[in-house]
Amino acid sequence: MPQQFAAPRRPRLSRGVAVAVVALLGLAAPIPADPALAAQPVPDDLTVATDRAGAVAALVSGGDTLSDAAEYALTGDQADMDAFLDSGQFEARAQDRRIAVETVMAAAGPATVEAGEQALAGTDADVEAFLDGGFRPALMVDMRVTVSDIIAVGGPATVDAGQAALAAGGDALQTFLETGQIQAQVEDNRIAVAALIESGGDEVQSAGAEALRGTAEDVAEFLDRGFAVAQARDDETLSITQLLAQADQAQQTARRETLQAQEASERAVTAARLARDAAERAADETEAAQDSARKAASAAGRAADAALRAASAARDAVSAARAANNAARVASNAAARAGAAAAAAGGAASDAYHAAADAATDENKAAAAAAAAVKARGIAQAAEAASAAAGAAGDAADAAASAIASVRSAVTNAQRAASAAERAGAQANISETEAAKARAAAARARRLATVADAAADKTETLARRAAAAARQARDYAADAAQHARNAADAADEAAEHAGEADRAATESEKHAQAAAVAADTATQAAAQAVEVEQLARQAEADELQSQTSEAVAEAAEQREKELATPAELPEDVPELERVDAGTAQLLAAASAPDAADADVLDKGRRAAVELTRTGGQWTRVAAQNALAGGIEDMRSFLAEGREVAAEQDDRERVRILADETDKPAQRAAAEAVLSGSHAEVTAFLKYPDYDTKALDDRVAVADLISAGGPATKSAGKAALRAGPQAVHEFLRAGQYAAAEQDKRIVVADLVENGGPEVESAGKIALSGTRESVVHFIDVVQYRAAVRDLDTQIHAATIHQYVLEAQSAASTAQADASYAEQVAATARQASDDADAAAAAARQSADAAAVYASQAKQSAAAAKSAANSAANSAAVARNAANSARAAAARAQSSANRATASAVRARDSANRAQGYAAQAKQSALDAGESVEVAVQAAQDALKQWVLLKEQDELLTPEQIFFGPPPDGEARQTFPSDARAPGNGIIIFRLFISDKYFYCDVGVPCGKGDGRTFSNEAGAGYRVNLAWNTETGELSFSASPSCTIYFCVDPHPIGEGNDLTGVHGGNGSLEFDISSQSGVGFLPYINQHIKINIGSDTVVSIKGDPYPDFEVVQFKGGATTGTDLARARHYGPLGPAWQLNDFTDDREEEWRNGFSNHDSTLELYRLRQEYCPIMPQLASCRNY
């Protein structure tokens, strides 16, 4: 068998928090506590290349450095290939592994970073040891620290779950970080809502109860904004209980934002330093590689990649600044609340002293003094809580400011990485492509570093100011609380001795003096609250400006890329017409009748490399095999092979069209054309004609004109006037260009007329891609409008607090003046009494003005809240519509992916069939030319047989003669379920390759995802004809990348036992061993019961993948009844051992009762948009 090839290279590793290291290192299962269960290294998916075929595998599936090195070798001469096979591949692999360590470090905590640095300072073997499990002890330390940090800012449920995870260790830490903390946060949120309901008004109680009846997202939204809206609509001042709850929440929020600032800062510093070192090292290597363009190009590419990592680090620095800004804003708001509480406490103190003075001279005022004492103590409690919250928030803001100060080293290192990339890109011995890549990466790093630097400067200053204001507010609130408690004691004492004449003058004077002190404290607190309010508004404005500037620049960069990137070709463009101009020129030169062998190899291979990346699945596989061969293979590919592959790619496009269309006539036409020639297939792709197409198209255009803007209306009408072909072109392409123009006009109008948040989001959208404009119109504008209203509510509420503080301070001064009047009267000083009365009236008048303004502010908040409630409903509906559209798009994408996997599998099988024919011809002594022609003939024959097979029914596929190389046997049974068609139970290996890093021949799996297609590959399959009870048991050959081995015969290594069943039920055992021989048996016990529900269960080894599909009415696309993915990164030798835990799962009507992956996905879908700070939501 020939070398077979995997899918295109993997995307670069993503960044995240400590737990993300597990994913970065390829772990699919929880972290084992046993050191024997060491992690697989970052997967390379490859064995060592020993020939051109191995180099092609490296090109397609290797890391970036290895892939680049393989491309250079494959398009070079024999000396280049020998250098790659002898040493180049090992150097490139080692470089990729070092990059993998650096990427892991950039996502990890301090302990893992330290371990990674030690590995990088050592040998390649040290790097391998780190990736092969050496990271684990350090990762465990980092995970414990991360869990502890989450506990520090969490609620009671989070604390309990986190402490339990710390006590258990191992798997429990990862489980907590991935899912446990989300579930605990949900519980904490519900507890918080219940507390607010208990103390809230009617609107708060109603909205909170509604949130608790809803999803976790509803609960989080209520806490985030719904409570403020409901509180404003209640038109009430906060109760003491609510003030205490808000104070506690402010402390938690400040700590959380500070923690995020510190984490982001640490990540930024580490990642930027690593990127700087890598970029400067690569730049030095570029300069040193004067005698080797390949080495220089590779080094320049690494410098560019390092600069991009530096840009990512700068973005982390911006995130740190944003979190610090949030901490500053929380501190400012806490300070404003503390100022308001201080003023209220001062007012309560003055009021209590006022009552005490009254009681001292009038025994009838005793009850009023006692009531004033109770009120003063309650407000003192709230003021103390507000004081503590302000102090904690101030400390958090200071800590955040300190974290931001450290970000400057990340900024400097990002700039140095950019300089290194520019230096690498300026070398004369690299291509313009590599130079442009380096310059672009450098520019990106510099831009983000500049943004981070500016954000850090502004944020640090703001955070320091907010911290100072919060601490001052803390002191005022603490002093005022003490005054209130003292006044309460005085009022209680006055109530006990009310009307005692001998004490009246002395006590009244004492109370008057104390009231004056309390009133002055209230006045100072109110004045400070005004300053803090302005600081909070500045923090919010600065944050929005910073976010907008960063996002606009990022969006503009994405727009530039979009405009510079050739438009993605529609799927109706035939394969042979899909190549770009440069590739077409290479193909033409290589295919020329008089082309010399050297030109055929040089230009043909360069074109083939491009086709491995851009072609359809059949074309990619054909190009890969041409790259792996010699001159005869390349000439054969150019003369016939590409045409054969292109035809199959085009037929696959027609099949997809038939599957996707909702028009029966079009589906019938597509299915009919598949039996025609390639020319008929391409003609149908270009204009998929069917009986009612012209009418259907005109109706579709009319609908677009009716709903569209000016550009759409104009273009659509022009198409209708021009005729059917123009209408078709408008629907396939023209409508999108016109719609973009219309949508940008709509966004511009919204920007001009919207609030600050809408304006910001609109500017970002207008600077960005086509998709960003659509998303703004469909979803973002509504969310931004809600944020604008939320800002209005918040600003009005805080302003109300400040005005109430000023009113309270003025009232306190009035009360103090009145107390002085009482004291003056008691000591018979009439002039002093009159002056005090006048002062009291003046202060009371000022208090009334402030109170009136506070009511106006409350009314404004209530009005905004009413609008916000309506806008939130609109936003939710828009988001739901967008999610539904995204789900439909994802479903379509999933079908396209399944089709691509199916096509690639078919193409690989076809090429294998062809390669066997070629090898047989060579073994028979035929010339290379004859052998290559035999391969082409075999390929054509395979395609013909495949097209015939596609006309088969599931019964023919599973109960007819087995495909070449398979083992099959049929059995009668008493298990029947009439009307349920054919049900198949497939065991397959989703991995494309396995064992590629452990010194044994690289195993080949089926290389596919779950499929409901009858023709999908498998290792073992049982088919059940529910009408007759007949069973068909099949086994496929076992393959490595070098050879295939026939399966064991049925009953001699592939065994079906324990079969019994009856009406609607079937139960059986499968025991199957790979034909390779040394692997353990697969043992599975499987049951199905068909009644009101269809229930499937499996118990046995956790390997391989398992699916159950039902086919009815002869259709070759069925219904999924069960799907189980194998767990863990290790192959069958590990998964099938006796000491590996069995899996046991059950499905009811296709839904699993134990799908942890789906559970995690759903949790993230639900919670990550509303709680992105959670560790398992980073980069989600």
N, C-alpha and C positions, 0 to 999 in steps of 0.2 A: 504493500500500500504506500502511496506517496505521503509526503508531509501534508497535513491538513492545517488550516489556518483559522485563527480565532477572529473575533469581532475587532473593529478598530481600537486603537490604543485607548486606555482608560483615561478619564479626565483627571486633572491634577487633584491631589488630596485636598479635602476641604479643611478649614480651621474650626476649632471649637474649644470647649473647656476640657478639663482633665479627662472626663469620661469619654470624650471623643477620641482619645488615643486608642481606645479599644477598637473602634471602628477603623481608625487609620491603619491599624496593624492587621486588619483583615479578620478580626474575631467576629463570628456571627453568633456565638453562644456566650452565655454568662462566663465571667472570669472564674476558672476553677481554683478552688482553694488548694488543691494538691499541686505541688510544683511539677509533678510528672505531667500534668496537663498543660505544658508550656505552649505558648501561643505560636502559631505559624508566623513566619516573617511576612513583611509586606509582600503580597503575592507577585511573583514574576511571571507566572503562567507559562514558563518556557523551560526547556532543557537546554543544554549547551549546544550551540549551533556547530555542526560539523560539515555543512555543505550550504549551497545556495538556498535550499529549502528552509534550512534552519535560520538563515539570514532573513528570509521573507517573514518567517514567524516573528522574528525580532522586530522587523519593521512594523508589522501590523499590531503586535500585542506588547511590545516592550515599553519600558519607561521612555521618557523623552530623550535622554542622552543615548540610550541604546538604539532607539528607533532612528534617530538622526544618523548615528554611526552605521547602522545597517543600510540606510538609504544611500549613503555615500559609497558603501562597498558594492551594493547591487547595481548602481549606475556607473561604477568605475571599471577599471580593467582588472585582470586576474590578480595583479599584485595587490590592489586595494582589497579584493576579496580575501586573499591569503592573509593580509595583515589583520583584517577583521576577525577571521576565524582563529588565527594564532594568538592574538593578544588584544585587539581592539574591542572585541565584545566584552572581555573581562574588565578592561579599564572602564568601559561605558557602564557596565552593570554596577561596578563599584561606585562610580560617580552617582548613579541613580539611587543606590542604597544610602549614600551619604546625604543626598537631597531628601530622601525619605526620613532620615533621622532628624534633619533640620526642620522638616515640616511637622514631625511629631512634636519636637521641642517647642515650636511656635504655638502649638495648641495645648501644651501641657503646663503643669504646675512646676514649682521650683525644684522639687526632688527629681522629677523626670528630666528637667532641663539639665540639672547637674550630672545625672547619669549619662545623658546624651552627649554632653560636652566631653566627658571622660572617654566615651566611645569614639568620638570624632578625633580626639587627640591621639588615639591609638592606631592600630592597624586595621586593615579591612576585616580581619577576623574579629576584632573587637566590635566593629560596626555590625557584623552579622550576628554576633552574640547578643548585642543589644536588641536587635530586631527580632531575634529568635527566642525572646522570652526574658532577656536581661532587663528589659524595661519594667518588668512586673513589680518587683519590690518597691521601686520608686513610685510607680503609678498608684500602688496601694496607699502609700503615704499621702500622695496628693489627693486621692479620693477621700481619705479620712479628713483631710483639711477642708476640702470642698464641702463635705457633709457638715462639718462643724460650723463652717461659715453660714450655711443655709439655716442650721438650727439657730444661730445667733440672731437672725432676722425673721424667724418664722413664728407662726402662731402655735397654740398648744398641740394641735394634731401633727404639725410639721416637727415640732420638738420631740414628741413621742416616737414618731416614725424614724426620725433621724437618729435618736439615741438607740433605738432597737437595732438599726443598721450598724451603728458603730460597735455595739456589743457583739453582734454576729460576725461582722467582718466579711471578707471574701465576696461571694456572690451578692450578699445583701447590700453591700455598698453600691454596687453597680445598679442593682434593681431599684434602690432608693433614688439614685441620680437619674435613672432613665424614666421611671414611672412613679415610684413611691412618693416623691416630693410633689408631683402634680396632684396625685390623689389626696395627699395630706393638705395641700393648698386649697383644694376644692372644699374640704371639710372645714378648714379654718375660715374660708370665705363665708360659708353658710352660718357658722357660729357668729361671725361678725354681723351678718345681716340680721340674724335673729335678735342680737343685742340692740341694734338700731330700731327694729320694729317695736321692741318692748318699750322703748322710751320715746318713740316718734309720734308725730301727729297723724291725722287721717291719711294724708297723701303718702307719707313715709310708710305707714303700715300697709296701705294698699299696694304700693309699688314694690315694697320689700317682699310681701307675701307672693305677689305675682312672680318675682324673680326666683323665689325658693321653689315655686312650682315648675320652673323652667329648667334650662340646662345650666351646666357650670359656667358657660359663657354669659348667660343672663345674670347669674349671681355676681360674676366679676364686673360686668358692665354696671350693675347697680352700685357696687362699691366705688367704681371708678368715676361715675358721673351721675348715675340715677339718683343716688341719695341727695346730692346737692340740688338736683332739679326738684325732687319731691319736697325737700326742705323749703326751698324757695316758694313752691306752690302752697305749702302749708301756711306761709306767711306768719311764722312763729319765730321767736328767738330760741336759740339752742338751750335745751335743759342742761342742768348740771351733769347728768349722766352722759348726755351726748358730748358735752364739752370734754369730759374725761375720756370718752371713747376717741374723740378726735385727737386729743393730746397723745394718747397711746399710739394711734395710727401714725401721727406725725413722726414720733420717735422711730417706729419701725420703718417707715418709708425713708427717712433720712439715713438710717443705718444701711438699708438695702441699696440705696443709690450710691452711698459711699463705698460699699463693698464692690459694686459694679465698677465704679471709677477706679478703685485700686486694682481689681482684676484686669480690667482693660489696659490700665497703665502698665502693669507688669508684663502682660502679653506683648504690648507694643514695644516696650524696652527690649525684651528678649528677642522678639522676632526681628526688630530693626537691626540689632547688633549682629545677629546671625546673617541676615541678608547683606549687611555691609561687608562682613568678612568674606562671604561667598562671592559677592560682586567684585570686590577688589582682587580676590584670588583669581577669579575668572578673567578679569581685565589684564592682570599680569601674565596669565597664560596666553591670552590672545596676542599680546605684544611679543611674547617669547616664541610664538609659533610662526616665525617668519618664513620657515621653509615648508610649511604644511598648511595649505588653505583649509584642508579638512579640520585639522586640529584648531586652527584659528576660528573657523566658523562655529565649531562645537563650543569652544570657550566663550565666544561672543554670545551665543545662544544662552549659555548658563549665566552670563552676566545680565542679560536681559531678564531671564527668569528670576534672578536674585533681586533685580530692581523691582519687579512686580511684587515679590514678597515684601520688599521694603514699603511699597505703596500700600500693601495690605496692612502692614504694621502701622503706617501713618493713619490709616483709617481706624485702626484700633485706638490710636491716640485721640482721634476725633471723638470716638465713642466714649473714651474716658472723660474728655472735656464735657461731653453732653451729660453724662451721668453726674459729673461734678456740678454742672449748671443746675441740674435737677435738685441736687442736694442743697445748693444755694437757694433755690426757689422755695423748697420745703422749709428751710431755715427762716427765710423771710416771711413766709406765711405763718409759721409757728410764732415768730416774733410779733407779727401783727396780732395774732390771736392772744398772745401773752400780754401785749400792750392793752388790748381791749379788756382782757380779764383783770389786769392790774387796775385799770380805770374803774371797772365795775366793782372790784374789791375795795378800792379807795372810796368809791361812792357808797358802798354798803357800810364801810367803816364810818364815814361821815354821817350817814343816815342813822347808824346805831348810836353814835355819840349824840346826835341831835335828839334821838329818842331818850337817851340817858339824861341829857340836860333837861328835857321836858319832865321826865319822871322825878328828877331831883326836886322840882318845884311844884309838881302836881301829882298827887297820888292816883288820880284817875288815868294817868298815862302809863301805868305800870305794865298793863297787858301789851300795849304798843311797843314798849321797850323790850319785853320778852320776845315778841314776834320779830323785831328787828335783829335781836341777837341770833335767833335761829337762821334767819336769812343771811346774815353776815357770815356765819360759820359755813353755810353751804357754798356761798360764793368764794370764801377763802379756800375751800377744798378744791374748787375748780381752778382758782388762780394758782394754787400750788402745783396742780397737774400741768397747767399751761406753762408754769415756770420751768418745771422739769423737762417738758417737751421742748421748750425753747432752748434750754441748756444743752440737751442731747442733740438737737438739730444743729445748734451752733458748733458743738464739738465735731459732729459729722461733717459739716461744711468745712471746718478747718482741716480735717483729715483728707477730705476730697481735694482741697486746695493743695495740700502737701503731695498728694498723688499726682496731681497735674504738674507740679513743679518737676517731677521726675520724668515727665513725658518729653521734656526738651531734649534729653539725650536721644530718645527715639527719633525726634525730628532731625537732629544733627546726623544721626546714622543713616536715616532715609535719604538725606541729601547727599551724603558721601556715597551711598550705593548708586544713586542717580549719576553722580560724577563718574563712578567707575564704569557704569554701563555706557555712558557717553564716550569715555576713553576707549572702551572696547569697540564701539561702533565706528570710531574714527580711523581704525586701522585699515591700511590699504589692501590687505590680503584677504578681506572677507567680501562677500557679495553684498550688493545693495539691499537685497531682501533682509539679510541678517543685520546690516547696519540700520535699516529703517526700524526693524524690530527693537533693537537696542535703544535707538533714539526715542521711540514711542514709550518704551518702558521707563526710561529715564524721565521723560516729561510727565508721565503719570505720577511717578514717585515724588517729583518736585512739587507738582500741583497739590497733591494731598498733604505733603509735608508743610507747605505754606499754609494751607487751610488749618492743619493741626496746630501750627505755631500760633497763628492768630487766635484760634479758639482757646488755646491754653493761656495766652496772655490775658484775654478778656475774662475768661472764666476764673482764673486764679484770683484776680483782683476782686471780681464780684463775690466769689465765695468767701474771701477774707472779710469783705465788708458785711456780708450777710451773717457771718459767724459773730462778728463784733456786735452787730445789731441784736442778734438773737441772745447773746449773753447779757447785753444791757437790759433787754426786755425781761430776761429771766430774773435779773436782780430787782427790777421794778415790781414784777409780779410777786416775787417772794416777799419784798417789803410790804406791798399792799395786802398780801394775804395775812401777814403778821398783824398789820394794823387792823384788819377786819376781825381777827380773832381777839385782839385786845379790846376792840370796840364792843364785840359781843360779850366779853367778860364784864366790861363796864356797864353795858345795858342790863345784863342780868343782875348785877349788883344794885344798879339804880332801881330796878323793878322791886327788889327786896326791901329797899329803904325809901320807896317813893313817898314824897311829901314831907320828909323829915326836915323841918325848918332849920334846925341847927346845922345841917349838912348842906343845905341847898346852895348857898353862895360858893362855898369851897368846891363842891362836886361839879357844879355848873362851869366854873372857871376851868377846872381840870379837863372836863370833857370838851370844852370849847378849844382849848389849846391842842388837845389830841386830834380833834376833828380837823383843825387847820393843817396839822402835819400830814394827816391822811389825805386831805384834799390836795395838798401840794404834790404828794406822790402820785395821785391820780392824774393831776395836770401834766406832770413830767412824762408819765407813761403814755398819755394821750398824744402829747407832742411827738414822742418817739414813734408811736404807731403811725403817724402821718408820714414820717421819713421812711419807715420800713415799708409802708404800702408802695411808695414810689420806687423803692429798691426792688420789690417783688415784680412790679410791672416792668421795670428795666430788665430784670432777669428773663422774664418771659419774652420780651421783645428781642433781646440779644439771642436767646436760644432759637427763636423762629428765624431770625436773620441768618444765624450761623448754619442752621439746617438747610435753609433755602439756598444759600451760597454754595454749600458743598453739593447739594443735590442737583442744582442747576448745572454746575460744572461737570458732575458725573453724567448727567443726562445728555449734555452737549457732546461729551466724549462718545457716549453710546450712539448718538445720532450720527456723528461723523463716521463711526464704524459702519453703521447701517447704510449710509449713503455711499461709502467707499466699497462696500461688499456687493458684488454682483447679486442682483435679485435672485432669490431661490427659484429655480425653474419649476413651473407647475408640473404635476405628475402626468399631464397629457402630452408632454414633449417626449418623442421617441428616444430610446437610449442612444442611438448613433448620433443624434443631434444635440446631445446634452453636454458635449465637451466644450471647453473654452477655446479661444482662438489659439493660444499657445500650444495646448495639447493637440488640437487638430492639426497644427502645422507639423508637430513632431510625428504624428501618425502618418500624415501624408508623405513625409520624407522617408520614413522607415518602410512604408508600403510601396514605394516607387519600384517599378519592375527592374530597373537597373541599379538599385541601391546595393552598395557594397555591404559585406557582412558587418564590418565595423560600424557603419552608419545604422544598419538595422538594429544592432545590439545597443548602440549608444542612444539613439533617439527612441527606439521602441521601448527600451527599459525605462527611460525617463517618463515616457507617456504612460507606461504601465504603472509606475509608482503613483502617478496622479489618479489613474483609474481605480487603484486600490482604495482610494479615499473618497472619490466622488461618484463612482459608478454604481449601477444597480447591483443587487446581491450576486447574480450570476456573472456579471461583468467583473466584479471585484475578485471573485474566486478564480475566474479564468485569467485575469491579469496577474494574480499572485502565482499561479502555476507557470505562466509564461516567464515571470521573473526568476522562478526557481530553475528553469531549464536553460538550454543552450540555444544556438542559432536556429536549429531546426524547429524547436518549440516556439521561438519568437516568430519566425516566419509563418508557422502554422497558425498561431494566434492572430497575426495580422491578416492572413489570407482568409481564414475560415472561423477560427475559434471566437473571435470577438463578435462576428455576425451571429453565430449560434447562441452565444450568451445574451446578446442584445435582444434577440427574438424572445428568449425566455423572460427577460426582464420586462419587455413590453407586454407579453401575455399576462404576467403577474399584475401589471398596472391595470389591465382590462378586468382581471378578476376582482381587484380591489374596487374598481368602479362599480362592477356588478353587485358587490357586497354592500357598498355604501349608499347606492341610490335608493330613493324612496319611490321611484317611478317604475312600476312593473314593466312597462313597455321598453324602457331603457335597459332594464336588467335583462330582459329577454333578448334584446338586440346584442348586448355585450356577450352573453353566453353563446349566442349563435355565431358571432364573429370569431370566437376562440377556435372554432373548427376550421377556420379559413387560413389563408396564407399570411406570412409576416406582413406583406404589403397591405393586406386588408386590415390587419390588426393596427398597423401604424395609421392608416387612413381613419380608422374609427377613433383612435386616440385624438387625432387632430380635430375631428368633427364627429362626435358620437351621435350619428343620425339614427332616428327611429321615427315611427309613424307620426307622433304628435309633438316632436321636438320643437318645430317652429312656433306652434301655438303656446306650448309650455314656456318657451324662452320669452316670448312677447309678454305673457302674463307676469313672469318674474320681473322683467324690466319695468313694466307698468307699476308693479308694487314698489320697486325701488324708487321710481320717480315720485310716487305719491308720498313716500316717507322721507325722501332725501332732501338735501339742501340744494342751493343754486347750481353748484358744479355737477351734482348727480343728475339733476333734472335736465340740464343742458346736454350732458354727454349721453344720457339715456335716450332723449328724444332724437338726437343725431343718429344713434345706432338704430332706432326703430325706423327712421327714414331710409337708412342705407341698406337694410335687408338682413336675411337670416345669418349670414356669416359675421356681419358687424355686430349683430345682437349677441351671437355666441362669444365673440371677442370681448364685448363689454362685460358679459357675465363672468368670464374667466379671468379678466384682468382689469379692464377699464373702470369698473365700478369701484375698485379699491382705491385707485388714485383719486377719483372724484370724491369719494367719501372722505379720504384723508383731508383734502382741501376744505371740504365743508366742516369737518369736525374741528379743524384748527381755528376756523372762524368762530365756531361756537365757544371754544375754550377761551379765545381772546375776549369775547363778550363777557364771559363769566369772570375772567380776571379783572376786567374793568369795573364790574359792578359788585363784585363779591367782597367779603370781609378779608381780614389779613390772612387767615388760614386758607381760604379759597384762592386768594391771590397768589399765595406762596405755592400751593399745589398746582395751580394752573400754569404758573411760570415754569415750574419744573417739567410739567407735561409738554408744554410748547417747546422747551429746549430738547426734549427727548425723542424717542422713537415713535413710530406709528402706533405701536401697541400701547405706549404710555398715554397717548392722546385718547385712544379708545377707552382705556381703563379709567382715565380721569372722568370722562363723560358718563361711563356706565356705573362707576362706584365711588371714585375718590371725591368727586365734587360734593356728594351728599355727606360723606363722612367729614369733609373739611367744613361744610356748613354747620354741622353739629358741633365741631370743635370751636368754631367761631362763637356760637351761642353759649357753649360751655364756658368759654373765656369771658363772655359778657356776664354770665351768672356769677362766675367766680369773682371777677373784678367788682361787680356790684355788691356781692356779699361781703367781700373784704372791706370795701369802702363803707358799707353799712356798719361793720364792726368798728371801723375807725371813727365814724361819725357818732356811733353810740358811745365810744370811749370818750370822745370830746363832750358829748352830752352828759355822760356820767361824771366827768371831771368838773364840768360847770355846776352840775347838781351838787357834787361834793363841796365845791366852794360855797354854794348857796347854803348847804346844810351847816358848813363850818361857820359861815357868817350868822346864821340863825342861832347856832349854839352860842356864839359870842353875844348875840342880842339877849338871849336868855340869861347868860352869865352877867351881862351888864345890868340887866333889870334886877337880877338877884342882889347885886351889890349897890343898886340904886344909882347907877350912872346913866342918866337918861340920854345925854349927848352921845355917849358910846353906843347905846342901844339903837338910837336913830341911825347912826352911821352904819352899824352892822346890818340893820334892816334894809337900808338902801343898797348895800353891797349884795345882800342876799337876793333882793329883787333883780339886780343887774345880772347876777350869775344865773338866776332862774330863767330870765329872758334868753340868755345865751344858750342855756340848756334846751329851751323849747325850740329855738332855731335849729340846733344840731339834731334834735329828735325829729323835727319835721323833715330835714334833709335825709336823715336815716330812713324814714318811712318811704321817701321818694326812691331812695336807692333800693330798698326792699321791693318796692313796686316794680322797679326796672328789672330786678332779678326775677321776680315772679313772671313778668311778661316774657322775658327771655326763656324762662323755664317752660312756659306753655308752648312757645314756638319750638323749643328744643325737643319737647316730647313728641310733637308732630314730625319734626325733621328726623328724629331718631327712627321713627316708624318708617319713613320714606327711605332712610339709609339702610335699614334692615331689609326692606323689600328689594332694594337695588342690589344689596350684597347677596341675598338669596337668589335673585335672578342670575347674577354673575356666577355664583357657585354652580347653579344648575347648568349654565352654559359651559363652564369649565369642566364640569363632570361629563357633559356630552363630548366636549373636545378631547378629554382624557380617554374616554371610551373609544373614540375614533382612533386616537393615537395608539392605544393598546392594541386595537385590531391591526393597525398598520405595523406595529412592532411584531406582532405574532406572524403577520404575513411575511415580514422581512426575515424572521427566524426560519420560517418554513422554506422560503426561497433559498436562504443560505444553506440550509440542510440539504435541500435537493441538489443545489449546485455542488456541494462538497461530495455528495454521493456520486453524482455524475462524473466529476473529475477523477474520483477514485476508480470508477468503472473504466474510464478511459486509460488511466495510468496502468491498470492491470493488463489491459490489452497491449499497451506499449511494451511493458516488461515481458509479456509472453512472446511478442514478436522478437524482441532482442534476445531472449533466451533461445529462440528457435534459429538464431544466427542471421536474422534479417538486418538490413542496414538501419541506421538511425532514421533516415528519411522515410523508409517503409514503416518503421515502428511508430513514428509520429503520425503518419497517415492512418495507421491502424487505430491509434488513439482517437483521432478525429472521427473516424467511422463509428467506433464504439460509443463515442459521446452522442453522435446523432441517433444511434440506435437506442441508447438509454432515454434520450429525450422523447423519442417516438413511443417507447414503452410507457414512459411516465404519462404522456398525454392520453394514452389508452387507459392507464390505471385510473386517471381522474374521472373517467366515465363509469367506473365501477361503483356499486353500491356498498354500504358497510358490510352487508352479508357476504358479498363476493370478496371484499378485502380481508375479512377476518376468518371466513369459513372456507374460502377457496384455496387453491394451491399457494404455498408459502413463497415469499420472495426469495431470490437466490441467496443461499447461505443461511437462511433461517431454519429453525426446527419447529414443527407444528404437529399437533395431534388433536383430533376431536373425540368427545366423549358424550354419551347420552346421560341425561339426568331427569329426575322427577320434579325439578324446580321449574315452575312456570308462573308467568305473570302476564297473561294475554293483554295485548294492547300497549305494551311498554317497549316494543321494538327490540333493539340490540343494545345491551349495556356492556361496556368494556371496563376492565380494571387494569390500569397500566402502571407498571413500575419503570421509571426512567431516571436518568442522571442529568440534571439540569446543567452541571458544569460542562464547559467545552473541553477542558483538560483537567487532570488531577495527577498528583504525584510528580509534578514537574520539578520539584526542589529537593527530592529526597533520594536521589541517586538510582532510581529505577526508571524503566522506560515510561515516558509520559503517557498516561492513560487518556483515552478519549471517551467523553460522555456523549449524550445526545445534543448538548449545547442548545437547549431551548427552554423557554418558559412553559408554564402550563398552557395546554392547547385543547380546544374542543373539536379539532379537525381529525377526521378518521385516519389521515395519512401521517400523523405525527409519529416521530421515532420513539422507540422504547427498548428496554432491556428484556422485560418479560411482560406478556399481556395475556389476560384471560377474557374471552368474549362469551357472553351469555345471550342466546337467542331465547327471549322470554316467551315466544309463541310455542316453540317446540321443546324447550328445555335443553337443547344441544349446547355443549360447551366446546370452545376451541382454545387450546393452550399453545402459546408461541413464545419462542426465545430467539433473540438476535445475536449475531456474532459479537465477540469482545475484541476491541481494537486498542492498540497503542498508536503512537504517531508513525511507527515503522511497519507494523504488520497487523493483520486481523486473524483471529482464531475462531473456528466454527463453534457454535454452542454445543453443549452436551446434549445428547438425544433426550427426548421427553421420557421421563421415568428413569433416567440414568444420570442425574445431576440437575435436571430441571423437572421437579416433581410436583404434581398436583394431587393432594391427598385430602382426606377428611371431608369429602364432598357430600353434603346432604342438603335437602331443602324441600319445599312444598309449594303451596299456593302463595305466591308473592314473596318467597324467601329463598335465599341461597347462602350457604356458608361453606368455606373451604380454607385449606392451608396451602401456601406456596413455599417451596424450598428450592432455591436456585443458586447455582454457583457459576461464577465467570468461567468462560472457556480457557482463560489464562491459567487457571488451576490452583494457584497458591493462595487465592483470596478466600475468606470465610464465606459460608453460605448466607444468602438472604433468606430470612424466615419471617413469614407474615401470616397472621390469621385474620381473615376478612369476612364480614357479614353484610348482607343487605336485606332489608325488609320493606316491601312496598305495600302501603295501605293508604290511609288518609294522608299520611306523611311518608316520604321516602327517607329511610334512615340507613346510613352507611357507617360502618365502624371498622377500624383496623387496630390490631395489636401486634407488636413485634419490633423488629430492629428499626432504629431511627433513620435507616438508609435503605434505598435511595428515595427519590421523590415519588409521590403517589397521586394518581388522579382517577376519578371514575366519571365516565361520560356516557350519556344516553342518546342513541340515534333512533329517530322515528321516521317512518315514511320513506325510507331510502335516502334521506338527506345525509350528506357527508360532513355536515356541521352539526354538532350535537349540543346537549345541555349539560352543564357541569353539575355533578352530584357530590363530588368530594375533591379536595385538593390539600395535599400535605407536603410541605417543603422539608427536605432533610436538614438537620441542624448541624452546625459546626463547620469549621474550615477544613477538617481532616478528611481523608478519603475513606473508601470502604474498609480498608484493613483496620482502621481505627473504629469506625462507626459500627461495624458488624461484630466486634469482639463481644464475648459473653459478659464482660464487666461494664459494658456501656448500657446505660439505662434504656429500656424499651420505650417506644412511644405508644400511646393509647389515646385515640381520638375518635370522635363521633360527629357525624354531620346529619342535620335534619333539613331536608329540602335544599341541600347545597351549602348550608351555613354551619360552621364549626362551633362546637361548644368550648373549644380551647385553642383559639388562634391568637397567641400572644403578640405576634407581629401585627395582626390587624388591630388588636386592642391598643398597642402603642401608637400605631398610625392614627387611629381615631382620637386618642387622647391628644396627640400633637395637633391634629387638625382642629380640635375644639379649643385647646388651651393656649397653644403657642401664639396665635394672633393677639391674645389678650394678656398673656404673661410671658413676653419674649425674654424676660430676665432669667427664666428658669434654665438650669444648666442643660437639660436635654432639648431645649428649644434653640440653642445657639446655632446659627447658620442653617436653621430649618427652613 
